[in-house]
Amino acid sequence: MSNTMTSRSETRPRPNERVRRALRSGVEFRRWRHRVADLLEAFAIGTLMLVVAQFLLGGGSHDLLSGDAGSRLTAVGRLTGLVAMDLLLLQLVLAARVPWVDRVYGMDRALMAHRILGRVTVPLVLVHVGTIVVGSAVGDGRTGVVGWLRELLSMVTGGGDLLLAALSTAALVAIAVTSVQIARRRMSYEWWHVVHLTAYAAVVLSIPHELSLGSDFTASAWTRAYWWTLWVVVAASVLWWRLLLPVLRSARHGLRVTEVVEESDGVWSVVMRGRHLDRLQVRAGQFFNWRFVTPRLLLAAHPWSLSAAPDGRTLRITIRGLGDHSSAIADLRPGTFVLVEGPYGAFTTRARVRRKVLLLAAGIGVTPVRALLEELVTERHALPGDVTVVYRANDPSQLPLHDELEALVELADHHLATLVGPPVPGSSLPAGIGGSGSDAQRLARLVPDLAQHEVYLCGPPQWMSLVHKAVHRAGVPGPHIHDERFGW
């Protein structure tokens, strides 16, 4: 186990104009983010309220309160179907890579909200199907499980649009099952991604029966206009941000691999050049979905962060070979064409409002942290000694880009702490580092004035959770702790 630290300057000069401008920009961005977040959340809640109001005012309240058993069950099915469709459309917007959503929440939190809504949407769809089937069976005089199954079979095979609706339901159930953590661990990212693409098909397949049988979708002119507007807006968002813009951007910039460098055992950096990269609106800390045009790598796009601050001429990523796909990066040849989606992510200094910055990284999580450090140093957005980098690894062989971190902190007289040692259960730090006590107390000893820092952290999810709790307990408010999680 080792602990290596560089020295830091003892002087604390007053912020220069570059630093003041960067901090003012952070204040303005936070205000913008809060306003847009309020608008986005009000829009989401408003759509749900409109759906429920339309149902109740259109006769649904009477069916729920005064109808017979079959009518009440059918009314519950109608309402859950409406809410489920609205939530499903919101899910697609969250996953559509809309820039305003990304800048406000970050892609990881947007996708987390997407998953949470999915845990509500699929049960609602099942309730919708179940109550519609049972309600219809009651109306037809069929009782018991056998009667309900006969009713379901007759509805699906009746020659209408309900067969498509059944296929839509099956697709949503498959997505829900593969989203369970146990199932995700058994699937490759590529297969998981293919299954989740069927969400688009599920929405398309559900629309015909909503128009032909769902009177709540076509009850009035404004109801039809409302739903068609939602469908068109969501479809346009997905087509533009997920498909057309990435194709156009890839064609415009023409990225090609220029160099593949082995940084350490099992870790490679890929350097790419292209056209007009100075016009690509990307910041240090962000990531792209990368698709290398080779037989082994073309079919799947993977999210990898930039490991160097963008300079308008090149882009660089650094990858640890954790699977067949990432390991194949070592075989890339110069000249390989690269397709990109992005840039994505809110793990940037855009929202920074504090002079002092703490950058924490573990393992390959060093890649966006290294890019952030380079930006702070080259743009002179931090005074000498105001940036502290903490780099955690289990052994010295797991420190890619360490030499680059050392060079950058020495260039601007910042501070680097390299913490190496086997993992300790329940702790983010090696044993003995920072003295005794909790992680919060030990980090506070390692980083003077920890509570006054803007904190950025990236690494394995479990480690990040431990660090997040530690720095929060050490006095850093939640809005000043930034992270990006790449789980799928």
HELIX and SHEET records of a PDB file:
HELIX    1   1 GLU A   17  PHE A   55  1                                  39    
HELIX    2   2 LEU A   56  GLY A   60  3                                   5    
HELIX    3   3 SER A   61  SER A   66  1                                   6    
HELIX    4   4 ALA A   69  LEU A   94  1                                  26    
HELIX    5   5 PRO A   99  TYR A  105  1                                   7    
HELIX    6   6 MET A  107  GLY A  139  1                                  33    
HELIX    7   7 GLY A  144  VAL A  156  1                                  13    
HELIX    8   8 LEU A  162  SER A  179  1                                  18    
HELIX    9   9 GLN A  181  ARG A  186  1                                   6    
HELIX   10  10 TYR A  189  SER A  212  1                                  24    
HELIX   11  11 SER A  215  PHE A  217  5                                   3    
HELIX   12  12 ALA A  221  SER A  237  1                                  17    
HELIX   13  13 VAL A  238  LEU A  244  3                                   7    
HELIX   14  14 LEU A  245  HIS A  253  1                                   9    
HELIX   15  15 LEU A  277  ARG A  279  5                                   3    
HELIX   16  16 ASP A  324  SER A  327  1                                   4    
HELIX   17  17 ALA A  328  ASP A  331  5                                   4    
HELIX   18  18 THR A  349  ALA A  351  5                                   3    
HELIX   19  19 GLY A  363  GLY A  365  5                                   3    
HELIX   20  20 VAL A  366  THR A  378  1                                  13    
HELIX   21  21 PRO A  396  GLN A  398  5                                   3    
HELIX   22  22 HIS A  402  ALA A  412  1                                  11    
HELIX   23  23 ASP A  439  LEU A  446  1                                   8    
HELIX   24  24 LEU A  450  GLN A  452  5                                   3    
HELIX   25  25 PRO A  461  ARG A  473  1                                  13    
HELIX   26  26 GLY A  478  HIS A  480  5                                   3    
SHEET    1   A 6 SER A   2  MET A   5  0                                        
SHEET    2   A 6 HIS A 415  VAL A 420 -1                                        
SHEET    3   A 6 VAL A 387  ALA A 393  1                                        
SHEET    4   A 6 LYS A 356  ALA A 362  1                                        
SHEET    5   A 6 HIS A 453  CYS A 458  1                                        
SHEET    6   A 6 ILE A 481  ASP A 483  1                                        
SHEET    1   B 3 ARG A 256  SER A 264  0                                        
SHEET    2   B 3 VAL A 267  ARG A 273 -1                                        
SHEET    3   B 3 THR A 314  ARG A 320 -1                                        
SHEET    1   C 3 HIS A 302  SER A 305  0                                        
SHEET    2   C 3 PHE A 287  PHE A 292 -1                                        
SHEET    3   C 3 VAL A 338  TYR A 344 -1                                        
END                                                                             
